[in-house]
Amino acid sequence: MSQPEESPKGDPWHAFGYVVAGVAFYGVLGWLADRWLGTTFLVAVGILIGAALGIYLTATRFSTASEPAPQPRDRPEPPASSTTTDEQ
């Protein structure tokens, strides 16, 4: 007998989109900075930073999608202060 398959906790296209968008956005920023500053290495730095941030966003999204939302704790209210400063 086969067991029912579990559905994925997050959409894999979101993961792909985060990484591609990070690489594209920061790669373009690096390219623009290269053109402005006259350098040739900032496009590579932008692509690496974009990939790292895309992977980070993917990891945080998938880790929070698999965990249930935290429930607020019932905290008792602190007792009201019964001291008065009028007593002298």
VOGU-446092 format. One record per atom (N, C-alpha, C): residue number from 1; residue in three letters; x, y, z. Coordinates in Angstrom, 3 decimals. Example, Ala and Ser with C-alpha at 12.3 -4.5 7.8 and 13.67 -1.06 7.14 Angstrom:
<rs>
{n:1; res:ALA; u:13.190; v:-5.690; w:7.800}
{n:1; res:ALA; u:12.300; v:-4.500; w:7.800}
{n:1; res:ALA; u:13.200; v:-3.300; w:7.800}
{n:2; res:SER; u:12.850; v:-2.250; w:7.080}
{n:2; res:SER; u:13.670; v:-1.060; w:7.140}
{n:2; res:SER; u:12.900; v:0.030; w:7.870}
</rs>
This chain:
<rs>
{n:1; res:MET; u:0.837; v:-1.181; w:0.000}
{n:1; res:MET; u:0.000; v:0.000; w:0.000}
{n:1; res:MET; u:0.882; v:1.244; w:0.000}
{n:2; res:SER; u:0.497; v:2.216; w:-0.728}
{n:2; res:SER; u:1.264; v:3.451; w:-0.773}
{n:2; res:SER; u:0.716; v:4.436; w:0.257}
{n:3; res:GLN; u:1.615; v:5.214; w:0.786}
{n:3; res:GLN; u:1.223; v:6.211; w:1.768}
{n:3; res:GLN; u:0.921; v:7.514; w:1.049}
{n:4; res:PRO; u:0.009; v:8.314; w:1.587}
{n:4; res:PRO; u:-0.296; v:9.595; w:0.932}
{n:4; res:PRO; u:0.915; v:10.510; w:0.955}
{n:5; res:GLU; u:1.117; v:11.204; w:-0.136}
{n:5; res:GLU; u:2.236; v:12.125; w:-0.239}
{n:5; res:GLU; u:1.896; v:13.428; w:0.469}
{n:6; res:GLU; u:2.896; v:13.964; w:1.146}
{n:6; res:GLU; u:2.696; v:15.250; w:1.804}
{n:6; res:GLU; u:2.899; v:16.368; w:0.787}
{n:7; res:SER; u:2.090; v:17.391; w:0.900}
{n:7; res:SER; u:2.279; v:18.535; w:0.011}
{n:7; res:SER; u:3.463; v:19.355; w:0.510}
{n:8; res:PRO; u:4.184; v:20.022; w:-0.380}
{n:8; res:PRO; u:5.323; v:20.823; w:0.062}
{n:8; res:PRO; u:4.862; v:21.976; w:0.940}
{n:9; res:LYS; u:5.733; v:22.374; w:1.848}
{n:9; res:LYS; u:5.405; v:23.445; w:2.797}
{n:9; res:LYS; u:5.445; v:24.824; w:2.155}
{n:10; res:GLY; u:6.095; v:24.966; w:1.035}
{n:10; res:GLY; u:6.181; v:26.237; w:0.338}
{n:10; res:GLY; u:6.273; v:25.998; w:-1.155}
{n:11; res:ASP; u:5.987; v:27.000; w:-1.907}
{n:11; res:ASP; u:6.020; v:26.884; w:-3.362}
{n:11; res:ASP; u:7.463; v:26.976; w:-3.851}
{n:12; res:PRO; u:7.956; v:25.967; w:-4.579}
{n:12; res:PRO; u:9.342; v:26.031; w:-5.053}
{n:12; res:PRO; u:9.593; v:27.168; w:-6.041}
{n:13; res:TRP; u:8.562; v:27.642; w:-6.708}
{n:13; res:TRP; u:8.747; v:28.770; w:-7.627}
{n:13; res:TRP; u:9.072; v:30.054; w:-6.867}
{n:14; res:HIS; u:8.598; v:30.164; w:-5.622}
{n:14; res:HIS; u:8.974; v:31.324; w:-4.812}
{n:14; res:HIS; u:10.467; v:31.291; w:-4.507}
{n:15; res:ALA; u:10.978; v:30.105; w:-4.191}
{n:15; res:ALA; u:12.415; v:29.972; w:-3.921}
{n:15; res:ALA; u:13.218; v:30.363; w:-5.155}
{n:16; res:PHE; u:12.832; v:29.850; w:-6.298}
{n:16; res:PHE; u:13.504; v:30.183; w:-7.553}
{n:16; res:PHE; u:13.416; v:31.681; w:-7.827}
{n:17; res:GLY; u:12.265; v:32.253; w:-7.604}
{n:17; res:GLY; u:12.065; v:33.684; w:-7.850}
{n:17; res:GLY; u:12.915; v:34.558; w:-6.952}
{n:18; res:TYR; u:13.030; v:34.179; w:-5.669}
{n:18; res:TYR; u:13.862; v:34.956; w:-4.755}
{n:18; res:TYR; u:15.323; v:34.965; w:-5.206}
{n:19; res:VAL; u:15.839; v:33.810; w:-5.581}
{n:19; res:VAL; u:17.251; v:33.729; w:-5.961}
{n:19; res:VAL; u:17.491; v:34.477; w:-7.278}
{n:20; res:VAL; u:16.624; v:34.255; w:-8.271}
{n:20; res:VAL; u:16.811; v:34.921; w:-9.566}
{n:20; res:VAL; u:16.636; v:36.433; w:-9.431}
{n:21; res:ALA; u:15.639; v:36.856; w:-8.661}
{n:21; res:ALA; u:15.421; v:38.294; w:-8.485}
{n:21; res:ALA; u:16.588; v:38.937; w:-7.741}
{n:22; res:GLY; u:17.126; v:38.246; w:-6.740}
{n:22; res:GLY; u:18.280; v:38.787; w:-6.020}
{n:22; res:GLY; u:19.491; v:38.923; w:-6.916}
{n:23; res:VAL; u:19.758; v:37.884; w:-7.709}
{n:23; res:VAL; u:20.896; v:37.932; w:-8.628}
{n:23; res:VAL; u:20.701; v:39.040; w:-9.661}
{n:24; res:ALA; u:19.504; v:39.135; w:-10.218}
{n:24; res:ALA; u:19.250; v:40.146; w:-11.252}
{n:24; res:ALA; u:19.333; v:41.563; w:-10.676}
{n:25; res:PHE; u:18.684; v:41.796; w:-9.551}
{n:25; res:PHE; u:18.632; v:43.142; w:-8.982}
{n:25; res:PHE; u:20.013; v:43.619; w:-8.555}
{n:26; res:TYR; u:20.700; v:42.796; w:-7.752}
{n:26; res:TYR; u:22.010; v:43.216; w:-7.271}
{n:26; res:TYR; u:23.078; v:43.138; w:-8.361}
{n:27; res:GLY; u:22.888; v:42.275; w:-9.345}
{n:27; res:GLY; u:23.793; v:42.271; w:-10.485}
{n:27; res:GLY; u:23.686; v:43.560; w:-11.278}
{n:28; res:VAL; u:22.468; v:44.041; w:-11.487}
{n:28; res:VAL; u:22.272; v:45.316; w:-12.196}
{n:28; res:VAL; u:22.828; v:46.470; w:-11.370}
{n:29; res:LEU; u:22.618; v:46.440; w:-10.050}
{n:29; res:LEU; u:23.198; v:47.500; w:-9.210}
{n:29; res:LEU; u:24.727; v:47.484; w:-9.290}
{n:30; res:GLY; u:25.311; v:46.285; w:-9.292}
{n:30; res:GLY; u:26.764; v:46.185; w:-9.438}
{n:30; res:GLY; u:27.243; v:46.688; w:-10.787}
{n:31; res:TRP; u:26.487; v:46.369; w:-11.833}
{n:31; res:TRP; u:26.847; v:46.831; w:-13.176}
{n:31; res:TRP; u:26.785; v:48.360; w:-13.249}
{n:32; res:LEU; u:25.722; v:48.930; w:-12.677}
{n:32; res:LEU; u:25.607; v:50.389; w:-12.659}
{n:32; res:LEU; u:26.751; v:51.021; w:-11.867}
{n:33; res:ALA; u:27.104; v:50.416; w:-10.733}
{n:33; res:ALA; u:28.213; v:50.942; w:-9.941}
{n:33; res:ALA; u:29.528; v:50.819; w:-10.710}
{n:34; res:ASP; u:29.692; v:49.721; w:-11.456}
{n:34; res:ASP; u:30.889; v:49.580; w:-12.299}
{n:34; res:ASP; u:30.975; v:50.683; w:-13.340}
{n:35; res:ARG; u:29.860; v:50.962; w:-13.978}
{n:35; res:ARG; u:29.848; v:52.016; w:-15.005}
{n:35; res:ARG; u:30.144; v:53.377; w:-14.386}
{n:36; res:TRP; u:29.595; v:53.624; w:-13.218}
{n:36; res:TRP; u:29.747; v:54.917; w:-12.569}
{n:36; res:TRP; u:31.168; v:55.115; w:-12.033}
{n:37; res:LEU; u:31.734; v:54.043; w:-11.434}
{n:37; res:LEU; u:33.047; v:54.162; w:-10.808}
{n:37; res:LEU; u:34.194; v:53.773; w:-11.723}
{n:38; res:GLY; u:33.896; v:53.159; w:-12.875}
{n:38; res:GLY; u:34.938; v:52.754; w:-13.802}
{n:38; res:GLY; u:35.668; v:51.492; w:-13.374}
{n:39; res:THR; u:35.015; v:50.646; w:-12.609}
{n:39; res:THR; u:35.631; v:49.388; w:-12.160}
{n:39; res:THR; u:35.057; v:48.221; w:-12.968}
{n:40; res:THR; u:35.552; v:47.008; w:-12.699}
{n:40; res:THR; u:35.049; v:45.842; w:-13.431}
{n:40; res:THR; u:34.654; v:44.687; w:-12.518}
{n:41; res:PHE; u:34.728; v:44.850; w:-11.206}
{n:41; res:PHE; u:34.479; v:43.729; w:-10.312}
{n:41; res:PHE; u:33.163; v:43.824; w:-9.537}
{n:42; res:LEU; u:32.520; v:44.968; w:-9.534}
{n:42; res:LEU; u:31.334; v:45.136; w:-8.704}
{n:42; res:LEU; u:30.123; v:44.355; w:-9.213}
{n:43; res:VAL; u:30.065; v:44.054; w:-10.493}
{n:43; res:VAL; u:28.962; v:43.239; w:-10.998}
{n:43; res:VAL; u:29.034; v:41.837; w:-10.394}
{n:44; res:ALA; u:30.236; v:41.275; w:-10.269}
{n:44; res:ALA; u:30.391; v:39.954; w:-9.655}
{n:44; res:ALA; u:30.035; v:39.999; w:-8.172}
{n:45; res:VAL; u:30.443; v:41.056; w:-7.490}
{n:45; res:VAL; u:30.107; v:41.211; w:-6.078}
{n:45; res:VAL; u:28.593; v:41.332; w:-5.914}
{n:46; res:GLY; u:27.942; v:42.095; w:-6.787}
{n:46; res:GLY; u:26.489; v:42.245; w:-6.730}
{n:46; res:GLY; u:25.766; v:40.928; w:-6.966}
{n:47; res:ILE; u:26.256; v:40.134; w:-7.913}
{n:47; res:ILE; u:25.629; v:38.839; w:-8.189}
{n:47; res:ILE; u:25.767; v:37.917; w:-6.980}
{n:48; res:LEU; u:26.937; v:37.882; w:-6.368}
{n:48; res:LEU; u:27.146; v:37.033; w:-5.189}
{n:48; res:LEU; u:26.291; v:37.478; w:-4.006}
{n:49; res:ILE; u:26.215; v:38.774; w:-3.781}
{n:49; res:ILE; u:25.382; v:39.281; w:-2.690}
{n:49; res:ILE; u:23.908; v:38.993; w:-2.967}
{n:50; res:GLY; u:23.471; v:39.177; w:-4.199}
{n:50; res:GLY; u:22.091; v:38.888; w:-4.555}
{n:50; res:GLY; u:21.734; v:37.424; w:-4.385}
{n:51; res:ALA; u:22.654; v:36.534; w:-4.766}
{n:51; res:ALA; u:22.410; v:35.099; w:-4.585}
{n:51; res:ALA; u:22.344; v:34.752; w:-3.110}
{n:52; res:ALA; u:23.231; v:35.315; w:-2.309}
{n:52; res:ALA; u:23.231; v:35.034; w:-0.872}
{n:52; res:ALA; u:21.944; v:35.533; w:-0.218}
{n:53; res:LEU; u:21.512; v:36.731; w:-0.574}
{n:53; res:LEU; u:20.272; v:37.258; w:0.009}
{n:53; res:LEU; u:19.055; v:36.477; w:-0.471}
{n:54; res:GLY; u:19.057; v:36.034; w:-1.719}
{n:54; res:GLY; u:17.952; v:35.216; w:-2.217}
{n:54; res:GLY; u:17.859; v:33.886; w:-1.499}
{n:55; res:ILE; u:19.009; v:33.272; w:-1.251}
{n:55; res:ILE; u:19.023; v:32.009; w:-0.511}
{n:55; res:ILE; u:18.585; v:32.235; w:0.936}
{n:56; res:TYR; u:19.021; v:33.343; w:1.529}
{n:56; res:TYR; u:18.605; v:33.667; w:2.898}
{n:56; res:TYR; u:17.088; v:33.861; w:2.984}
{n:57; res:LEU; u:16.524; v:34.614; w:2.054}
{n:57; res:LEU; u:15.072; v:34.822; w:2.058}
{n:57; res:LEU; u:14.321; v:33.512; w:1.839}
{n:58; res:THR; u:14.847; v:32.661; w:0.985}
{n:58; res:THR; u:14.230; v:31.357; w:0.748}
{n:58; res:THR; u:14.261; v:30.520; w:2.016}
{n:59; res:ALA; u:15.393; v:30.501; w:2.693}
{n:59; res:ALA; u:15.511; v:29.709; w:3.922}
{n:59; res:ALA; u:14.573; v:30.220; w:5.001}
{n:60; res:THR; u:14.469; v:31.533; w:5.155}
{n:60; res:THR; u:13.569; v:32.062; w:6.185}
{n:60; res:THR; u:12.117; v:31.807; w:5.832}
{n:61; res:ARG; u:11.766; v:31.898; w:4.566}
{n:61; res:ARG; u:10.381; v:31.652; w:4.175}
{n:61; res:ARG; u:9.997; v:30.194; w:4.385}
{n:62; res:PHE; u:10.864; v:29.275; w:3.983}
{n:62; res:PHE; u:10.537; v:27.867; w:4.123}
{n:62; res:PHE; u:10.583; v:27.418; w:5.580}
{n:63; res:SER; u:11.439; v:28.009; w:6.388}
{n:63; res:SER; u:11.483; v:27.611; w:7.793}
{n:63; res:SER; u:10.269; v:28.139; w:8.551}
{n:64; res:THR; u:9.786; v:29.326; w:8.227}
{n:64; res:THR; u:8.606; v:29.845; w:8.913}
{n:64; res:THR; u:7.334; v:29.225; w:8.374}
{n:65; res:ALA; u:7.334; v:28.735; w:7.145}
{n:65; res:ALA; u:6.139; v:28.108; w:6.595}
{n:65; res:ALA; u:5.888; v:26.750; w:7.230}
{n:66; res:SER; u:6.934; v:26.070; w:7.707}
{n:66; res:SER; u:6.770; v:24.743; w:8.271}
{n:66; res:SER; u:6.465; v:24.780; w:9.764}
{n:67; res:GLU; u:6.698; v:25.896; w:10.432}
{n:67; res:GLU; u:6.440; v:25.996; w:11.855}
{n:67; res:GLU; u:5.080; v:26.646; w:12.091}
{n:68; res:PRO; u:4.332; v:26.170; w:13.078}
{n:68; res:PRO; u:3.066; v:26.816; w:13.382}
{n:68; res:PRO; u:3.294; v:28.192; w:13.999}
{n:69; res:ALA; u:2.315; v:29.033; w:13.860}
{n:69; res:ALA; u:2.425; v:30.381; w:14.407}
{n:69; res:ALA; u:2.440; v:30.311; w:15.932}
{n:70; res:PRO; u:3.285; v:31.097; w:16.582}
{n:70; res:PRO; u:3.328; v:31.052; w:18.044}
{n:70; res:PRO; u:2.051; v:31.616; w:18.644}
{n:71; res:GLN; u:1.619; v:30.994; w:19.704}
{n:71; res:GLN; u:0.414; v:31.438; w:20.392}
{n:71; res:GLN; u:0.810; v:32.407; w:21.492}
{n:72; res:PRO; u:0.021; v:33.472; w:21.694}
{n:72; res:PRO; u:0.353; v:34.415; w:22.766}
{n:72; res:PRO; u:0.162; v:33.738; w:24.122}
{n:73; res:ARG; u:1.037; v:34.074; w:25.032}
{n:73; res:ARG; u:0.943; v:33.515; w:26.383}
{n:73; res:ARG; u:-0.048; v:34.313; w:27.205}
{n:74; res:ASP; u:-0.742; v:33.625; w:28.074}
{n:74; res:ASP; u:-1.640; v:34.310; w:29.013}
{n:74; res:ASP; u:-0.806; v:34.725; w:30.213}
{n:75; res:ARG; u:-0.592; v:36.002; w:30.330}
{n:75; res:ARG; u:0.189; v:36.521; w:31.444}
{n:75; res:ARG; u:-0.750; v:37.183; w:32.438}
{n:76; res:PRO; u:-0.564; v:36.875; w:33.700}
{n:76; res:PRO; u:-1.389; v:37.579; w:34.688}
{n:76; res:PRO; u:-0.937; v:39.028; w:34.788}
{n:77; res:GLU; u:-1.883; v:39.895; w:35.023}
{n:77; res:GLU; u:-1.547; v:41.310; w:35.157}
{n:77; res:GLU; u:-0.856; v:41.529; w:36.493}
{n:78; res:PRO; u:0.101; v:42.440; w:36.544}
{n:78; res:PRO; u:0.761; v:42.698; w:37.830}
{n:78; res:PRO; u:-0.231; v:43.323; w:38.802}
{n:79; res:PRO; u:-0.053; v:43.053; w:40.070}
{n:79; res:PRO; u:-0.992; v:43.629; w:41.052}
{n:79; res:PRO; u:-0.881; v:45.143; w:41.072}
{n:80; res:ALA; u:-1.998; v:45.777; w:41.281}
{n:80; res:ALA; u:-2.028; v:47.238; w:41.333}
{n:80; res:ALA; u:-1.355; v:47.698; w:42.615}
{n:81; res:SER; u:-0.658; v:48.786; w:42.514}
{n:81; res:SER; u:0.040; v:49.322; w:43.671}
{n:81; res:SER; u:-0.973; v:49.940; w:44.610}
{n:82; res:SER; u:-0.919; v:49.529; w:45.889}
{n:82; res:SER; u:-1.892; v:50.045; w:46.856}
{n:82; res:SER; u:-1.269; v:51.062; w:47.785}
{n:83; res:THR; u:-0.042; v:51.439; w:47.544}
{n:83; res:THR; u:0.587; v:52.438; w:48.408}
{n:83; res:THR; u:0.205; v:53.828; w:47.952}
{n:84; res:THR; u:0.010; v:54.692; w:48.875}
{n:84; res:THR; u:-0.314; v:56.075; w:48.560}
{n:84; res:THR; u:0.735; v:56.979; w:49.185}
{n:85; res:THR; u:0.969; v:58.087; w:48.581}
{n:85; res:THR; u:1.942; v:59.053; w:49.109}
{n:85; res:THR; u:1.291; v:60.117; w:49.954}
{n:86; res:ASP; u:-0.022; v:60.026; w:50.160}
{n:86; res:ASP; u:-0.732; v:61.034; w:50.930}
{n:86; res:ASP; u:-0.568; v:60.815; w:52.435}
{n:87; res:GLU; u:-0.098; v:59.661; w:52.846}
{n:87; res:GLU; u:0.022; v:59.376; w:54.278}
{n:87; res:GLU; u:1.289; v:60.021; w:54.815}
{n:88; res:GLN; u:1.163; v:61.005; w:55.704}
{n:88; res:GLN; u:2.315; v:61.678; w:56.305}
{n:88; res:GLN; u:2.027; v:62.049; w:57.707}
</rs>
